[in-house]
Amino acid sequence: MDKRLKRILLVVYVLALVAVGASATFAYFTIIEVSNVSPQVQTSTATTDWLIFNVGDPIYINANDRNFGEGMGDLSGSTFGSALLRVTNSDTVVSYRYNVVLNIANNDFEYTTSGNTAELLLTVKNPEGNEVTSIPGLKYVTVTNGDGEMISGFDITTGLGDYYIVQNQLISTNREVEQVWNVDVTFVNLASDQGANMGKTFNGTLRVEMAS
């Protein structure tokens, strides 16, 4: 094959790739999922819209004799998970469903009372600002700290693994809408000896994902 013929074939091949790329660009829309891990891109037929997932910093709680003791109060950490749906040039409502999952990757806390009083509490507020009181696999309880304050939440004192805060959550709009889930984890300072949990570590992260 001579050089001239090679150049012609190369030009045809490049033009064919450009044509295919342009066709895909204009025939499909893109859903962009963003998390603290890595973005993913999916395509389907419709007008342009973006579904963006975002999460806050990981929750990290470490109790020691400098930050936790009698009269020092509770220790807590906060984070969030959100879904933002933005639709452009559409007169129809676009809908998706997603999950919000708490993953406890590391937790060596233990119960220090004979009655197994909850020491690590998870509290969640939904996008409307209402407290969530039901999560599969977790028990919603109320405890009293050393200051006499009553605190309610899910007992995750010895929790490990994935817990679905919400499954198949609907998000829909024909313009733009954002749903934010706020999460707090509290190490309750009880009116008792909790020395067994000094130096213990809890690590938890939120994951927002498309529902299957």
C-alpha positions in Angstrom: 0.0 0.0 0.0 1.6 3.3 -1.1 1.9 6.4 1.2 -0.8 8.3 -0.7 -3.3 5.5 -0.2 -2.4 5.2 3.5 -3.0 8.9 4.0 -6.4 8.7 2.3 -7.5 5.8 4.4 -6.2 7.5 7.6 -8.3 10.6 6.8 -11.4 8.5 6.1 -10.9 6.7 9.4 -10.5 9.9 11.4 -13.6 11.4 9.7 -15.5 8.3 10.5 -14.5 8.6 14.2 -15.5 12.2 14.3 -18.9 11.4 12.8 -19.6 8.7 15.3 -18.5 10.9 18.2 -20.7 13.8 17.1 -23.6 11.4 16.7 -23.2 10.1 20.2 -22.8 13.6 21.7 -26.0 14.9 20.2 -28.1 11.8 20.6 -27.5 11.1 24.3 -27.5 13.0 27.5 -25.1 12.5 30.4 -25.7 11.7 34.0 -22.7 12.6 36.1 -22.3 11.0 39.5 -19.7 12.7 41.7 -18.6 11.3 45.1 -15.4 11.4 47.2 -14.3 8.3 45.4 -14.4 8.9 41.7 -16.9 10.3 39.1 -18.8 7.9 36.9 -20.5 8.8 33.6 -23.6 7.1 32.2 -25.6 7.8 29.0 -29.2 7.4 28.0 -31.7 9.0 25.6 -33.3 12.4 26.6 -32.4 16.0 26.9 -29.4 17.2 28.9 -29.5 16.7 32.7 -27.1 16.1 35.5 -27.5 14.0 38.6 -24.6 14.9 40.9 -23.9 13.0 44.2 -21.8 14.6 46.8 -20.6 13.6 50.3 -18.9 15.5 53.2 -15.8 14.5 55.0 -15.5 11.1 56.7 -16.5 11.0 60.4 -13.6 10.4 62.7 -13.9 10.1 66.5 -11.0 9.3 68.8 -11.6 9.5 72.6 -8.6 10.1 74.9 -7.9 11.5 78.3 -7.4 15.0 76.9 -10.8 15.4 75.2 -13.1 13.0 77.0 -13.7 12.8 80.7 -15.9 13.9 83.6 -17.5 17.3 82.8 -16.0 17.5 79.3 -19.2 16.8 77.4 -19.9 14.5 74.4 -17.7 14.0 71.3 -19.4 14.3 67.9 -18.7 14.4 64.2 -20.8 15.5 61.3 -21.1 14.9 57.6 -23.7 14.9 54.8 -24.8 13.2 51.6 -26.6 15.0 48.8 -28.1 14.5 45.4 -28.5 17.4 43.0 -30.7 16.9 39.9 -30.5 19.6 37.2 -32.5 19.5 34.0 -32.1 21.9 31.1 -34.4 22.5 28.1 -37.1 20.1 29.4 -40.8 20.5 29.8 -41.2 17.1 31.4 -40.3 15.9 34.9 -37.2 13.8 35.1 -37.0 11.2 37.9 -34.3 9.0 39.5 -33.9 6.9 42.6 -30.8 6.7 44.8 -29.6 5.2 48.1 -27.7 6.8 51.0 -25.5 4.3 52.9 -23.4 4.7 56.1 -20.4 2.5 55.9 -18.6 1.9 59.2 -15.2 0.6 58.1 -13.5 0.5 61.5 -15.0 0.5 65.0 -13.4 -0.9 68.1 -15.8 0.7 70.6 -17.5 -1.5 73.1 -20.2 -1.3 75.8 -18.8 -0.3 79.2 -22.0 -0.6 81.3 -23.7 -3.8 82.5 -26.9 -2.8 80.8 -25.2 -2.2 77.4 -26.2 1.5 77.3 -25.6 2.9 73.9 -22.4 5.0 73.7 -22.1 5.8 70.1 -25.3 7.3 68.6 -26.1 8.1 65.0 -28.6 10.8 64.2 -29.9 11.6 60.7 -32.0 14.4 59.3 -33.8 14.0 55.9 -33.9 16.7 53.2 -37.0 18.2 54.9 -35.1 18.6 58.2 -37.0 15.8 60.0 -35.1 13.3 62.1 -35.0 9.7 60.7 -36.1 7.2 63.3 -36.0 3.9 61.3 -32.9 2.3 59.7 -32.8 -1.4 58.9 -30.4 -3.2 61.3 -30.1 -0.4 63.8 -32.1 0.3 67.0 -33.3 3.8 67.8 -32.8 4.6 71.5 -32.6 7.4 74.0 -29.8 7.7 76.6 -29.0 10.2 79.3 -25.5 11.7 79.4 -23.5 12.8 82.4 -25.0 16.3 82.3 -28.5 14.8 82.5 -29.3 15.6 78.9 -31.4 13.1 77.0 -30.0 12.2 73.5 -31.8 10.0 71.0 -30.4 8.2 68.0 -29.4 4.9 66.5 -27.1 2.7 68.6 -24.0 2.1 66.6 -21.7 1.4 69.6 -20.5 -1.9 68.1 -21.8 -1.3 64.5 -19.8 -2.4 61.5 -20.5 -2.6 57.7 -23.2 -0.9 55.6 -26.4 0.6 56.9 -28.9 2.0 54.4 -30.2 5.3 55.7 -32.6 5.5 52.7 -33.2 3.2 49.8 -34.9 4.0 46.5 -35.2 7.7 47.4 -37.0 9.5 44.7 -35.6 12.8 43.2 -37.5 14.5 40.4 -37.8 17.9 38.7 -38.0 19.6 35.4 -35.6 22.3 36.5 -33.3 21.8 39.6 -33.6 20.2 43.0 -31.2 19.2 45.7 -31.7 16.8 48.6 -29.3 16.8 51.5 -29.1 14.2 54.3 -27.3 15.4 57.4 -25.6 12.9 59.6 -24.1 13.2 63.1 -22.3 10.6 65.2 -22.0 11.2 69.0 -19.9 9.5 71.6 -22.0 10.0 74.7 -20.2 11.0 77.9 -22.1 8.8 80.4 -22.1 9.3 84.2 -20.0 6.1 84.5 -16.5 4.8 83.9 -15.9 4.6 80.1 -12.2 4.0 80.4 -12.4 0.9 78.2 -13.2 3.1 75.2 -10.3 5.5 75.7 -8.1 5.4 72.6 -10.7 3.5 70.6 -11.4 4.6 67.1 -14.5 5.0 64.9 -14.3 5.6 61.2 -17.4 6.1 59.1 -18.2 7.4 55.6 -21.3 8.1 53.7 -22.0 6.7 50.2 -24.6 8.0 47.8 -25.3 5.7 44.9 -27.9 5.0 42.1 -30.6 2.6 43.2 -30.5 -0.6 41.3 
